[in-house]
């Protein structure tokens, strides 16, 4: 018989999301809901050119419009040393262009006015004289000798190369390839996409002229880190800066960086002495803020004829746009892309990465990628399928043969990761059984005889999330720990303050459940606060699936600290030695006499009314948690598609997703995360791409051109779980927010390629549009 | 959205609307469903000084037959989608309606407005080309009829005068024995057509009496595939005829390559869709 929901432990229970009540009633408080007295409105003028010299800017006509308070240009900002700002990867990025514009959509000037309509009208009256320059949209051309240097503003920059970074070992990898019986290669471009959160970016900067207190309401996933960056950029004293992230309508990484709009609004408020609001429009969001991916990848897998993997060679060229603005650990130039050996016990690997400037928007931060693991996972899972074709092996058997085995954990990969735990074959077996894999293969055979194209794609991904241990992980030098402050009030109700920041992930419920699990205070009695830097402990924010591995761990640790103190108080009130007490659920009781007990609520009251002499009153604590390792969630996804042999259109028949993210705190929220990620994985594989024409015009700056799937085309998902706890996380949990965006694109692409594999098709780059699928079929038929 | 400022006029009669349009001419735009005009104003690609909202005018919202089918200027795509008359007698229109954009657009967007917007990716113009429909226009007191094939000139260009209002689209009686369909290749629901094909056939026994074929998104304007229409008129739908008609349609198409696919791909899809439509018609006859 199923355990009654109310008898289950708090951790593992699908508690309904506490925050949803206000969201479904329209009671959320998003940035644009906030209106301050005397607030002004700012609009941004963007460059129509991808590369041009700014000869002159005439703002006089705009300034003459009634209601216009100020027109801000790069020249004005330069007088305050604010024309340029640092990126999260330590490069520089223009706030407002001074010398040149370097991508279409770049911020050139801002109008601050009493009304947003007036501000937009005045933008049209700013006269900018541009001298167009040669445009580079192809990163391969950008790194050729003699290419025009895009970042000529930087004294030491003599070409368009940003970084060259290697991982693994070349010599042993070369040896592996020389001993290989089979080598399979794949060239693929993981296209530029965009997180496109429903709410675009925005801020209200409110610099109080009397106190100099700077309050900035901001759509930020990382308010504390942003405050530090702001202090460094503006020179304002950090204690006078308060960043408040209100409810956020989706982030997906897009809301990690500092954007020019935030800086100009703050400068304008400082100069004018009134609050200034900036709300980004959709085109501004898609054309200028943190894009995702854009990796040109070459992979080679060396194998024995029996399928044993010997080595992996990867070359990657990253198209960064005009600034290197990834949000990622400082130490790794291409994020965690070097986890590209994936779920396999790879004896040797060598990963070479290069970054290039092009005349495109900067970013590379985003879209649920776990610091570039989406690209890595895609490459290895596509390669493995092609290797199976080459060897004549069943793709899942090739995977199984090479999986890191359970007894190998903790497993140190040749590129330097220490996988904490995993049972890869178990997740695969569940996926095969639940998807009816063998029957699908039989049906594929049958349909092929009729000329119909059924394809089955598998991806067995491994993620690496929860950055991260301070020895390896920092952003601009700030270590990537995270924090929790827990305060139990006299009536036994609690307030939990975190350094992470939800954008819809359900933190208010999940983290309250962790407190409930540790202290027995029901989740409804635990209020979770995030996002206000004056009111929460320092943390690096929410992205890269890090909140549960870091903030969640901090919550468990601080709750346990408080439980230790509670034990002392209970011993005092029960008049026994602490050694005689046992904890159960929500109370300490005297060993052998369970009726003699103090509940956490009793203890909380005593902490303020009857605490032991010599002990500080109160029941609260704060923890900064430095994780000992990343967590490594994993899983297997099976996708079946049917391709229309005449049109190249494909329809998803089945998606079975088996995720192992260790202990699930709230299974319903975990499943919501996975469904969202699968939807985005489907979107990337089927339709999403931001391209540029040869003049650098952005071809994906609205939702007519940049496609978001609706409920109509999004397939149904069947979800299953295996549970392999993380051995180092306090409650055994792993991050899960990005597993499905990391794992699923390869499964979808593998399925479509598999449908055409018997024709000889081995690759179609994402997005696998019907036109590209048709071309692949045509080429295969004619060859 | 932040369009440029404009004056909003809401006439109660067609005569008032026409006199306002006569006064403001090219400075004014007529607003019916607004599903093309408003997005253009949002992007400031269109910035009319006057919006003449015709939604308060009575008599423009009906779909009725009187020898021919009249679809008034305020008839929404949703109305077509739900019309029993259309479902029974005008299958090409019935097939096209639910494939146009999404329910929100269909609830407001009008058939006549779509024709006046003349987006080469618009679906209604292909259907009306296949149906040999006329646009009925008023200019002051004067009324004229323009065949859709002459009305649509090129991308976003029609022969409508700046002082003229298209009041209805008039569709000839299809006869008792008809076949019609609309096939659309799109990347997702709500997308414009990558390729669209409208087919309307009137039968006399087993023979095609009259054929109409319109092509969407494969040229600077919607294309009427007249050579294929002529081939089919008087013919029976055997395999060879269908293949030849599909080839003629593919040849009539003049697509360009873009993110949706190559020109070759789009031309091939015209062939596939025409062939599928005609085969469905032939199967209907054989049944």
Interface residues (C-beta under 8 A of the other chain):
Chain A: X43 X116 X117 X120 X121 X124 X281 X283 X646 X647 X648 X649 X687 X689 X691 X699 X704 X705 X707 X708 X709 X710 X712 X713 X769 X770 X771 X772 X774 X775 X778
Chain B: X2 X4 X5 X43 X44 X102 X185 X187 X188 X189 X190 X191 X192 X194 X259 X260 X261 X262 X264 X265 X266 X268 X269 X272
